[in-house]
Amino acid sequence: LCDDRWDDRRLERMVAAFRKAPPGSGVAFSGMAVIDAAGVRTGATIRPSSTLALLGAAGASLPDGEVFMVKAADARRLLFRKCFIPAPTAMVRRTVYSEVGLYDEHFAGEDLDFWLRASKQYDFIFLDEPLVEYRVHGSNLTSGKNEAYLNDHGRILAKHLPKGSSAANRRDADTQLFEEAC
């Protein structure tokens, strides 16, 4: 079974976005169209733009109007509330891996850990278009049925709380990080 599929323009659009973006940009991501196990589009989409708007991060538009910057501090704050970056859509500059390290395979949700590490130093680029077709099937790791993923989610957030933090949940962690940034 083939998993996700890339739009033919994905690499071209991502590279163009990195070229237009400020130098501190390290991660680019986009929306996704949902396909079923047979590869047929369901009509559903996964749109980080909705999540970003709900969480209060409008971002600054780059010249083409459909590409937005999410500042590192905003990305970090938002990641404590929701992992809004669809991992299959992400493209990461090589220098980011050199600076923050590779994915930590000890976690079932290693992408959230990586995004949190990257958000300490790098801005994120969001392309508001579906450049990946995401296949939904019974064994998706993030389908909510995987206990290891759910358990690791809390461990990842705890790992990234500031030293000496007494935050008991994600909302407390978000508030604490926001207060420290002000």
Backbone bond lengths (Angstrom), bond angles and torsions (degrees), N, CA, C in turn:
res aa  C-N    CA-C-N  psi(-1)  N-CA   C-N-CA  omega(-1)  CA-C   N-CA-C  phi
1 L - - - 1.454 - - 1.528 108.75 -
2 C 1.300 115.12 124.16 1.465 121.82 175.80 1.524 107.75 -75.41
3 D 1.313 117.29 144.03 1.462 119.37 -177.84 1.529 110.09 -94.76
4 D 1.306 118.83 -120.51 1.459 122.77 -176.35 1.527 111.11 -75.46
5 R 1.347 115.01 159.29 1.467 120.68 178.58 1.525 109.59 -128.24
6 W 1.331 115.52 142.83 1.460 121.50 178.02 1.518 110.30 -91.24
7 D 1.319 116.34 144.59 1.456 122.59 168.86 1.529 107.23 -66.53
8 D 1.308 117.61 146.17 1.469 121.51 -179.08 1.530 112.76 -58.94
9 R 1.329 117.40 -24.39 1.476 121.46 -177.83 1.524 113.19 -95.98
10 R 1.320 118.14 1.80 1.466 120.78 -172.13 1.524 112.91 -55.72
11 L 1.318 117.64 -55.46 1.473 119.98 -177.19 1.530 111.23 -61.52
12 E 1.300 116.82 -43.70 1.467 121.27 179.60 1.526 110.93 -59.28
13 R 1.333 117.20 -46.04 1.464 121.74 -178.54 1.535 111.34 -67.38
14 M 1.330 117.39 -41.41 1.466 120.81 -179.69 1.530 111.44 -65.70
15 V 1.321 116.56 -46.00 1.464 120.61 179.82 1.527 109.88 -62.78
16 A 1.321 117.39 -42.52 1.469 120.72 178.34 1.531 110.57 -61.44
17 A 1.312 117.49 -40.12 1.465 120.87 178.98 1.524 110.95 -64.25
18 F 1.329 117.57 -42.81 1.470 120.10 177.01 1.525 110.86 -62.09
19 R 1.318 117.59 -38.39 1.478 120.55 -179.11 1.519 112.05 -66.56
20 K 1.335 117.82 -33.02 1.462 121.99 -179.53 1.524 112.44 -83.84
21 A 1.306 116.75 -21.53 1.466 121.67 -172.82 1.527 111.60 -78.76
22 P 1.332 116.05 156.99 1.469 120.45 175.18 1.529 111.32 -61.50
23 P 1.333 117.72 158.95 1.461 122.53 -176.02 1.525 115.48 -58.71
24 G 1.317 119.41 -26.65 1.460 121.48 -178.22 1.515 114.82 -80.15
25 S 1.317 117.29 10.74 1.464 121.44 -178.77 1.518 109.78 -87.07
26 G 1.330 116.39 128.82 1.457 118.87 -175.90 1.510 115.61 -122.38
27 V 1.340 117.79 -22.81 1.459 121.59 -176.16 1.517 108.43 -133.09
28 A 1.337 116.47 132.34 1.464 121.79 173.64 1.526 108.03 -117.18
29 F 1.327 116.15 144.77 1.462 120.44 178.37 1.522 109.23 -149.47
30 S 1.336 115.88 164.96 1.463 120.33 -177.65 1.515 110.37 -139.95
31 G 1.320 115.41 -174.94 1.453 121.65 173.34 1.523 109.89 -83.76
32 M 1.344 114.96 175.29 1.464 120.55 179.86 1.523 109.62 -137.20
33 A 1.319 115.78 146.38 1.455 122.02 168.76 1.523 106.78 -96.04
34 V 1.315 117.55 139.34 1.463 121.99 -177.94 1.530 109.42 -90.44
35 I 1.347 114.73 132.54 1.460 121.02 173.66 1.519 108.44 -120.78
36 D 1.335 116.06 154.29 1.462 119.45 179.13 1.526 110.16 -85.91
37 A 1.318 116.61 -177.15 1.466 121.77 -177.17 1.521 112.20 -58.87
38 A 1.341 117.08 -26.64 1.464 121.45 179.94 1.528 112.38 -87.28
39 G 1.335 117.92 -3.80 1.458 121.33 179.04 1.514 114.56 89.10
40 V 1.334 117.66 16.08 1.464 122.50 -179.73 1.527 108.76 -96.60
41 R 1.340 116.57 131.15 1.465 120.31 177.76 1.519 110.15 -61.89
42 T 1.329 115.40 133.83 1.465 121.01 -177.97 1.525 112.00 -89.70
43 G 1.322 117.37 -14.90 1.461 121.50 -174.24 1.519 111.94 96.97
44 A 1.314 117.14 -14.39 1.472 121.48 178.55 1.525 109.63 -84.39
45 T 1.311 115.73 151.40 1.460 121.12 174.89 1.523 109.03 -133.34
46 I 1.313 114.92 156.90 1.460 122.15 172.57 1.521 104.55 -111.17
47 R 1.329 114.51 109.88 1.458 120.76 -172.33 1.516 110.98 -117.79
48 P 1.314 117.35 100.52 1.460 119.23 177.05 1.521 113.46 -57.86
49 S 1.341 118.18 -22.29 1.464 120.07 -179.77 1.524 110.92 -59.65
50 S 1.330 117.35 -38.22 1.463 120.58 178.32 1.518 110.26 -64.48
51 T 1.323 117.32 -45.01 1.459 121.70 179.11 1.518 110.76 -63.97
52 L 1.325 116.83 -44.98 1.462 120.23 -179.49 1.524 110.72 -60.86
53 A 1.324 117.37 -41.55 1.463 120.77 179.01 1.530 111.02 -65.71
54 L 1.333 116.81 -44.18 1.462 120.73 179.62 1.520 111.79 -61.92
55 L 1.327 116.29 -35.23 1.458 120.36 -177.60 1.521 112.69 -89.22
56 G 1.319 116.76 0.68 1.450 120.50 173.42 1.510 116.24 84.81
57 A 1.316 118.43 29.36 1.465 121.05 177.14 1.522 108.64 -121.39
58 A 1.307 116.23 89.60 1.455 120.36 -178.20 1.520 110.75 -69.59
59 G 1.314 118.21 -39.33 1.459 121.01 -178.36 1.520 110.90 80.06
60 A 1.320 116.27 159.43 1.457 122.32 177.87 1.521 108.36 -99.70
61 S 1.312 115.67 134.39 1.458 120.41 -178.09 1.521 110.56 -76.32
62 L 1.330 115.98 140.82 1.454 121.44 170.79 1.528 107.26 -87.00
63 P 1.340 119.17 173.96 1.459 121.31 -170.70 1.531 117.51 -53.16
64 D 1.313 120.81 -31.21 1.459 118.63 -175.98 1.526 113.62 -85.13
65 G 1.338 118.20 -2.99 1.449 121.35 172.38 1.523 115.79 83.78
66 E 1.306 120.03 -17.37 1.456 121.83 179.55 1.529 111.67 -111.77
67 V 1.306 116.00 9.78 1.455 121.99 179.67 1.526 106.84 -121.57
68 F 1.329 115.68 126.99 1.453 121.00 -173.81 1.524 110.88 -125.25
69 M 1.322 114.90 146.12 1.457 121.66 176.11 1.523 109.17 -95.01
70 V 1.323 115.98 135.42 1.459 121.57 172.41 1.531 104.73 -117.36
71 K 1.313 115.85 111.55 1.460 120.96 -177.57 1.529 110.51 -60.18
72 A 1.316 116.04 149.56 1.465 122.17 -176.15 1.526 111.79 -52.52
73 A 1.323 117.34 -47.23 1.474 120.16 -177.77 1.520 111.11 -63.66
74 D 1.343 117.65 -38.86 1.462 120.63 177.47 1.521 110.61 -66.92
75 A 1.330 116.26 -43.29 1.468 119.96 179.43 1.525 109.88 -59.45
76 R 1.302 116.58 -45.39 1.466 120.55 -178.43 1.521 111.21 -62.84
77 R 1.317 116.39 -46.50 1.467 121.32 179.00 1.528 110.48 -59.71
78 L 1.311 116.90 -44.89 1.464 121.18 -178.12 1.528 112.37 -69.16
79 L 1.325 117.09 -35.12 1.464 120.20 -179.99 1.531 112.24 -63.35
80 F 1.322 117.17 -25.21 1.464 119.79 175.69 1.522 110.97 -73.84
81 R 1.319 117.45 -18.54 1.472 121.47 177.98 1.520 111.42 -94.32
82 K 1.351 116.62 -40.04 1.466 121.13 -176.48 1.519 108.85 -162.53
83 C 1.310 116.44 136.55 1.467 119.86 174.57 1.528 107.18 -78.82
84 F 1.323 115.92 94.81 1.463 122.33 -171.87 1.527 113.52 -90.05
85 I 1.317 118.25 -1.76 1.463 121.59 -177.15 1.523 109.45 -96.36
86 P 1.328 117.99 111.54 1.464 119.28 176.75 1.534 109.30 -69.83
87 A 1.319 116.51 108.20 1.466 121.40 -173.69 1.528 114.27 -52.04
88 P 1.331 120.20 -39.29 1.468 118.71 -179.20 1.530 113.86 -63.70
89 T 1.332 116.90 -17.51 1.466 119.46 -178.01 1.523 112.97 -93.16
90 A 1.311 118.12 -11.74 1.462 121.85 -169.75 1.525 113.62 -74.06
91 M 1.319 113.56 143.11 1.463 122.43 169.81 1.527 105.83 -128.27
92 V 1.326 116.61 132.68 1.463 122.15 -173.31 1.521 109.28 -123.37
93 R 1.330 115.96 132.70 1.471 119.47 174.72 1.528 109.07 -62.78
94 R 1.296 116.38 142.42 1.467 121.96 179.86 1.524 111.47 -57.13
95 T 1.324 117.32 -36.61 1.466 120.62 -179.00 1.526 112.31 -62.31
96 V 1.321 117.18 -28.14 1.469 120.08 178.38 1.526 109.71 -64.03
97 Y 1.325 116.66 -44.84 1.468 119.97 177.67 1.525 110.87 -60.81
98 S 1.327 116.72 -39.20 1.468 120.52 179.01 1.524 111.53 -64.04
99 E 1.334 115.97 -36.99 1.460 120.69 -176.47 1.525 113.67 -82.26
100 V 1.331 117.94 -43.25 1.466 119.85 -172.68 1.525 113.48 -108.03
101 G 1.316 117.35 -6.88 1.462 120.85 179.64 1.520 112.29 93.91
102 L 1.313 114.70 173.71 1.458 121.72 -178.67 1.520 110.23 -85.62
103 Y 1.320 116.14 -179.25 1.461 121.45 175.69 1.529 109.16 -63.72
104 D 1.318 116.36 139.58 1.463 121.69 177.96 1.523 107.69 -89.82
105 E 1.312 116.15 103.82 1.458 121.74 -174.99 1.523 113.44 -72.27
106 H 1.333 117.68 -1.00 1.461 120.57 175.43 1.530 111.38 -73.87
107 F 1.335 115.98 -15.93 1.462 121.15 -179.72 1.518 110.43 -103.64
108 A 1.329 116.14 140.25 1.466 120.65 174.56 1.528 110.06 -69.11
109 G 1.322 117.58 -30.36 1.464 122.10 177.73 1.512 110.58 -109.12
110 E 1.311 115.90 58.00 1.469 120.60 -173.44 1.516 113.66 -62.55
111 D 1.328 117.85 -21.38 1.457 119.05 -179.65 1.525 111.53 -66.95
112 L 1.338 119.34 -41.77 1.464 121.03 178.56 1.525 110.52 -60.19
113 D 1.318 118.06 -44.05 1.462 121.58 177.67 1.534 110.27 -58.27
114 F 1.327 116.52 -44.45 1.469 120.42 -179.63 1.531 110.75 -64.72
115 W 1.356 117.50 -45.48 1.473 119.84 -179.62 1.519 110.43 -60.22
116 L 1.330 117.30 -40.50 1.465 119.79 179.58 1.530 111.08 -64.77
117 R 1.327 117.23 -40.17 1.471 119.27 176.99 1.530 110.51 -65.98
118 A 1.311 117.46 -43.27 1.470 120.82 -179.36 1.527 111.09 -64.95
119 S 1.332 116.85 -35.09 1.470 120.43 -176.92 1.525 113.07 -70.64
120 K 1.313 118.07 -8.22 1.462 120.08 174.01 1.529 110.92 -72.42
121 Q 1.342 116.84 -23.81 1.459 120.71 -173.10 1.521 115.18 -128.61
122 Y 1.321 117.95 -22.49 1.464 119.63 -168.39 1.521 112.91 -124.90
123 D 1.335 115.25 145.07 1.454 122.09 170.91 1.522 108.83 -79.31
124 F 1.330 115.41 160.85 1.455 122.37 -178.98 1.530 109.54 -116.00
125 I 1.305 116.64 146.78 1.464 123.36 179.46 1.524 107.15 -111.96
126 F 1.321 116.90 128.01 1.464 121.16 178.05 1.522 110.27 -114.71
127 L 1.321 116.50 121.78 1.462 122.70 174.71 1.522 107.17 -98.06
128 D 1.315 116.26 114.67 1.458 121.46 -173.69 1.528 111.16 -83.70
129 E 1.318 114.80 65.40 1.462 122.21 175.81 1.524 107.87 -157.95
130 P 1.330 117.43 150.28 1.470 119.77 179.86 1.529 111.00 -79.92
131 L 1.320 116.52 105.46 1.467 121.12 -179.09 1.526 112.13 -104.39
132 V 1.335 116.43 2.71 1.461 122.04 177.15 1.528 107.88 -136.71
133 E 1.316 115.52 142.69 1.464 120.76 169.62 1.528 106.57 -99.62
134 Y 1.322 116.03 119.69 1.461 123.28 -175.40 1.520 109.18 -99.00
135 R 1.323 115.63 118.16 1.462 120.95 -178.01 1.526 110.06 -83.83
136 V 1.322 116.73 123.75 1.458 122.55 177.19 1.523 108.32 -100.83
137 H 1.328 114.69 125.95 1.459 121.47 178.52 1.524 108.21 -148.93
138 G 1.286 117.99 171.66 1.460 123.34 -173.40 1.507 116.21 -61.36
139 S 1.331 118.37 -19.54 1.466 118.96 -175.80 1.528 113.25 -110.58
140 N 1.348 118.29 20.22 1.461 120.05 174.17 1.523 109.05 -58.90
141 L 1.325 116.85 134.16 1.462 121.55 -178.43 1.525 111.53 -60.20
142 T 1.326 116.91 -39.17 1.459 120.44 -174.92 1.520 112.58 -95.78
143 S 1.303 117.82 20.86 1.463 120.46 -178.95 1.523 112.48 -72.27
144 G 1.320 118.32 -1.12 1.454 122.03 178.59 1.520 112.63 90.94
145 K 1.311 116.92 -2.39 1.462 120.81 -177.17 1.524 111.37 -102.15
146 N 1.322 117.87 -6.48 1.446 121.04 -174.36 1.520 110.36 -93.76
147 E 1.305 117.49 108.23 1.460 122.96 -176.26 1.527 112.56 -63.11
148 A 1.332 117.34 -38.45 1.471 120.42 179.83 1.525 110.60 -61.38
149 Y 1.318 116.85 -41.47 1.469 121.10 178.94 1.530 109.94 -62.39
150 L 1.318 117.14 -47.12 1.461 120.70 -178.33 1.528 111.50 -64.59
151 N 1.316 117.73 -41.43 1.465 120.92 178.76 1.524 111.13 -65.14
152 D 1.323 116.86 -42.54 1.455 120.38 -178.54 1.526 112.34 -68.83
153 H 1.311 117.14 -27.18 1.461 120.20 -179.51 1.532 110.37 -56.56
154 G 1.315 116.95 -48.19 1.467 120.70 178.04 1.521 112.59 -64.60
155 R 1.333 116.91 -39.14 1.475 120.65 178.67 1.528 110.48 -63.82
156 I 1.320 116.96 -39.23 1.469 120.78 -179.97 1.522 109.86 -65.09
157 L 1.319 116.99 -47.57 1.461 119.74 179.74 1.526 110.96 -61.46
158 A 1.330 117.24 -42.69 1.465 120.70 178.52 1.522 111.25 -61.86
159 K 1.326 117.08 -38.45 1.472 121.99 179.43 1.525 111.20 -59.63
160 H 1.324 116.93 -33.57 1.457 120.77 -173.49 1.523 114.23 -98.24
161 L 1.334 117.55 0.27 1.458 118.97 174.25 1.518 109.13 -67.73
162 P 1.311 117.21 149.29 1.464 119.52 177.17 1.525 110.87 -58.38
163 K 1.329 116.11 149.22 1.467 122.10 179.67 1.528 110.05 -54.81
164 G 1.304 115.96 138.24 1.452 120.98 179.08 1.515 113.79 76.28
165 S 1.309 117.68 10.27 1.458 121.12 -177.92 1.515 110.47 -69.25
166 S 1.318 114.55 143.66 1.461 119.57 175.97 1.524 110.21 -113.12
167 A 1.333 117.01 14.39 1.464 120.42 -178.07 1.520 110.27 -62.17
168 A 1.321 115.99 130.71 1.463 120.91 -175.62 1.518 113.22 -94.52
169 N 1.319 117.35 -19.41 1.457 119.17 -179.47 1.522 110.31 -149.18
170 R 1.327 116.12 178.03 1.466 120.07 -176.05 1.519 112.17 -63.09
171 R 1.321 118.75 -38.58 1.464 119.92 -179.33 1.532 109.87 -64.99
172 D 1.337 117.25 -41.74 1.459 120.25 176.51 1.523 110.61 -63.28
173 A 1.340 116.35 -39.96 1.460 120.11 179.34 1.514 110.06 -63.51
174 D 1.334 117.11 -42.76 1.455 122.10 179.21 1.522 110.23 -61.18
175 T 1.322 117.17 -46.29 1.458 121.80 179.86 1.523 110.49 -62.28
176 Q 1.322 116.81 -44.30 1.460 120.59 -179.78 1.520 111.23 -62.71
177 L 1.317 118.08 -44.67 1.469 121.04 179.25 1.523 110.94 -63.91
178 F 1.338 116.49 -40.08 1.463 120.61 179.42 1.516 110.41 -63.22
179 E 1.341 117.16 -45.29 1.455 120.86 -179.50 1.524 111.78 -63.56
180 E 1.339 117.31 -36.33 1.460 120.84 178.89 1.522 111.60 -68.75
181 A 1.328 116.56 -30.41 1.466 120.57 -178.44 1.512 111.52 -76.95
182 C 1.347 117.77 -22.53 1.480 121.11 -176.34 1.511 111.91 -86.30
